[in-house]
């Protein structure tokens, strides 16, 4: 059975206040062409279908067009909600859409029942587990010990009563421990939302969403397909693709990618204003790409953004890297901050403000407070 694995479409997203809707329409048409070439039996969309819980009208229209294109091809489509989606809104009309082969995960109610497809090797069971928090699962399994995201997913999977004798595929939207992140993802600092990969041992393929860079977790059996487009400059070096999964007999799995080419790339360039406006530096490059330009001039260039846009019309971000900006980085770079836990960051701030370290009692109080806040926010 051949499957196409997609996730994190983020339809309706704006990057640096620039709407990506036309770029998304372009890439979804390209995905349709790949589907026509690959001829899969099913398409898996592993969450963050929309970028907002209340999507714009144009975002809803674009998803409607995409799903209609899939139904015309007589494909089975499986969709789950991610942390950016409203589960209730995404599932609207799902019982009607089931008749057209589109299966949308309902709001999590403590149970997940499989949807079965068959091929020459027998049954494949698909389980749709939307983005869940420990509080979601505790609500329906009050007797279970659920303290972490790993606990929540383990309890949710345990109730599925998986038949290990057939092939089983899971769609889920979580941060699995070991995944490589980038700044465009809504993931808790310090990794409080980590899920251990051992939770998914009974599945023949786990179609993950949430992480924007395509990657395997341990083996191709557990995989993030990544976003179809670059959604921040931290993703500038990503090679975007869709994942093509082939399930043969039980235990036989092939995973490969089909590359995607955006209408406009997203790139970072740097140099002095004089160098970047020299025709020799930009001849032969795509001037329509989305750009983050870093100027290395020691003095600010007056009206630099407007003047650079005469050459580079799609500048999204302008920054400086010079002696002044480097000396102002008191706490550290974004990368340094992302590597620290919330407690580490608060401890540094406390010492900066009070010229003395926190006491053990204060640290314990702050740690309890942080855990409570993340539990409510994630």
N, C-alpha and C positions, 0 to 999 in steps of 0.2 A: 504494500500500500504506500503510495506516494503522498506526502503532505507538504504544504507550504506553510512555514512558520513565520508569522509577522508579530510585531508588538509595538507599543509606544508610538502610535501614529500621531498622537497629540494634535489632532485636527483642530484648526482654529488658533494655533499657537502664534504668538507674536514674539519676535526676538529683537531685543533692543528697540521695542516699539514699532517694529516693521512686521506687517502681516505676512505670514508664510502661506496663505491659503492658495495662491496661484502656484507656488512651488510644490505644495502638497498635491494639488490636482495633477500636476505634471508627473510627479513620481508615482502616484496611484495608477495613472495610465500606463506607466512603464511596468509596474507590477502586474497589471492585467496582461500585458504582452508576454511577460515571463510565465505567467500561469498558462497562457495559450501554448507556449512552447513546451512546458513541462507536463501539462495534462495531469495534474494531481487529482486525487479523489476527494481531498478535503483541504480547507484553508483554516489555519489556527491563528487567532488574533488574541494575544496574551496580555490584554489590559492597556490602560491609558489610551483608549480609543480617541477620546476628546482631551483637550488640554485643560478645560474648565468643567467643573461640576454642572454649571449651567452654560452649555455651549451656545455660541452665536447661531443665528439663522443660517448663515453661509456655511458654517461647519456642519450643521445637521444636513443641509442639502448635499454637501460633498460626500458625506458618509452614505447618504441614501443612494446617490449615484453609483458609488463604489459597490455597495451591496447588491444593487440591482444588476450591475454588470456581472457579479459573481453568480447570481441566481440564473441569469440567462445562459450560463455555461453548465447548469445542472450540477453545481458543486455543493457539497455539504460544507457549511461554515460554522465554526465554533468560536464564540466570543465571550471573554470574561471582562469584568470591570476591574480597573486599576485604581490606585489611590487618587488619581486626578478625576476619575469619573464619579458621577452619581449612580450608584447601583440601581436605584429606583428608576431614574430617567432612562438609563441605557437599556433596562429590561422592559420598557414600555412597548407593548405590542408583541412581546416575545412569543406568546402562545400562538398568535396568528402567524408569525414569521416561521415558526417551526414547520408549518406545512410547506414552506418554500425551501426548506433545507437549512435555514439559519437558526442556530441554537445559541441563545444568549443566557449566560449564567443568571439565575434569579438572585435576589437579595439573600445573602447567607442566612439559613434558618437552622443550622446545626446538622444538616444532612446534605450529602452530594451523591446523587444517583448517576450511574454511567449511562452514556448514550453509545449504542453499539453500531459499528459498521462491519461488513464482512468483505473478504477478498479470497483469493485462491488458497490462502493459508489459514483461513478461519476467521474468528471474531477478533476485532480490536475494540476495546472499551475505552471511551474518552470520558474523563472526569474534569468538570469545570469548577475550579476553586478560585473565586475572586479574591481580591485583596482583603485580608482579614487582619484584625488586631486581637491581642489576647482578650480584651474585653468582649469582643464579638462572640468568641467561642465560649468564654465562661458563662455568658448569658444562657446558652443552650446546654452546656455540660457543667453544671454547677458543682458536681461531685468530683470532677477531674482536677488534678493539680496543674494549674496553668499560670505560670509566672512570667514566661518569656514568649517571644514569637516562635521559637522552636517548639515549645510546649503546645502552643495554639495550633500550629500546623500538624504536629504529631497527632493530636487528638482529632483534628478534622480528618486526617488521612485514615486514622484507625477505624472510624465509623463507616468508611467506604466499603469495608468487607471485600477487599480486592481478591479476585481469583488469580493466583499466581500461575495457573496453567494456561492462561491466554495472554495475549499482548495487551498491555495497559498503557495509556497515554494520559498525562496530566497537564492541564493548562493552569498555571498559577502566576501570581504577580507579587513577588516578595524579593527581599535582598538576601541571597544565599551567601553564606560565609565564604570568603575567598574571591568574590567577584571584584573586578577592578572598576572603580567608579570615576565619574567626572562631575564637574560642578553643576551641571544642568539637572541633576537628579535630586528629588526630594527624599533625602535619606538622612537619618538622624546622625548627628555628630557623635562619635564614640561607638557607633555600631550597636545601639540598643535594640535595633530591629533585625538583627542577624537571625537567619534560619540555618540550622545545620543541615548539610546535604544528605545526611543519613536518613532524614525523614522520608526521603523519596526512593528508598532502596527497592521497593516493590514495582516501580514503574519501568517500562521498557524505554520510554522517552518522556522527558519533562520539558515542556515548552514554556520557558520563563519569559516574563516581562518585568520591567522596572529599571534595568540597567541599560544605558544607551550604547555601550560599546559591545559589538558581537564577540562572544567568548563562550568557551566550554567551562564547566565547573567540574574539574577532575577528569571528565571524559566527555565525549560527544553526546552521551546519554542525557546529560543535564546541561541545557544550553540556553543562553540569552542570544536572541537573534539580533538585538540592537534596533535602533531607530532607522527608518528608511531615509531620513534626512539628518543633517547636522543641525543641532538646536542650540549650540553655544560654541564659543571659540575654544573651549576645552576639548571639543570633539573635532577640531580642525584636522587632526592627523588620522581620524577614523576612515576606514574603507567601508562604506555602507553597502548593505546587501540584503537579500532575503535568504532564509535558510530552507534548503530542500532536504526533506527527510524521507528515507525509503526504509520501510519496515518489511522485511521478508518473513521467514518463519521465526518462531520464538527464539530470541537470542541473536538474531541477525539484524544489524542496524547500519545504515550508511547515511552520513550527514555531509552535505556540501553546500556551497553558497553560489548564488547568482548575483553578480555585481549590479549595483544601481548607480546611474550617472545623473546627478542633479541638473536642473536647468541653470542654476548658479552655484558654484562652489562657495565654501566658507573658508577664508584664508587669513593668516596673520602675516603682516609684513612690517619691517622696521627699517629705520634709517633717518638721516637728517632730512629736513624739508627740501633742501636743495637737491639731494640725491634722488628723492622719491618723485620730484617734479621734473627731473631730467628725462627727456624722451627715451634715452637709451636704457633707462631702468625699467620701463614698463612696456616697451615694444615687444610684441610676441606673447604678452600675457592677456588673460581675459579681464578686461576692465569692468565687466558687468558683475564680477563675483562680489559676494558680501565680504567686507574687509574689516579687520581690526588693525589699525595703523598705529604703530608706536614710534613717535618722534624722539630722536636722541639728541636734539639740539639742547644746549644748556640754557638758552633763553626761550621763553614761550613765543610761538609764532602768532602774530595777530590774525584773528579770523581764519585760523588754520583749517578748521573743518570745512567752511564754505569754499575756501580756495582749493583745497584738495578735491572737493567734490566736482570741480570742473574737469578733473581727469578721472577720478574714481567715483562714479555717481552713486555707488551703493555702499559707502562707508557706513558701518554700523557703530563703530566705537573708535575713539581717538584717545590715546594716552601718551604720557611722556616717560622716558626712562633716562634720568640724568642724576647729577649729584644731589639736587634738591629733593627729588622724589624718593631716591634711595634712603636719604637721611631721615625722611618722615615716616618710614616704615618701622614704627616703634615695637609693635607686637609681633610682626612677622608677615610672611607672604600668605596668600590664600591657601597654598598647598600645605604650609606649616600648620595653619589653623585647622584645616580639614583632618589632619592626622591626630589632633589632640581631642581628648574627651571634653565634654561640657564642664566636668569638675576641674580639669587642668586649666581651662580657659578662665573659669571663675576664680580659681586660686591665684592665677597671674594678675587678674584685675584687682583682686582684694589687696595683694601685696603692693601693687602699683599705687593704690589709693591710700593705703594705711601704713606703708613702710614697715610691715611686719607680717609674718605668715599667719594663716588661719589656724585656729585650735582644732583638735580632733573632734570636739563637740560640734564646732561650726561646720567642719567638713562633712560629718555624718548628717547634719541637718540639710545642708545643700544637696548632698547626694540623694536623700529621700525626696527633696523638692524636685530635683531634675527628673527622677524616675516618674514622679506623679505627673509632671508636665508633659513628658514624652508619651506617657500612656494615654493622656487625653488628646494630644495633638496628632498622633500618627494613626 
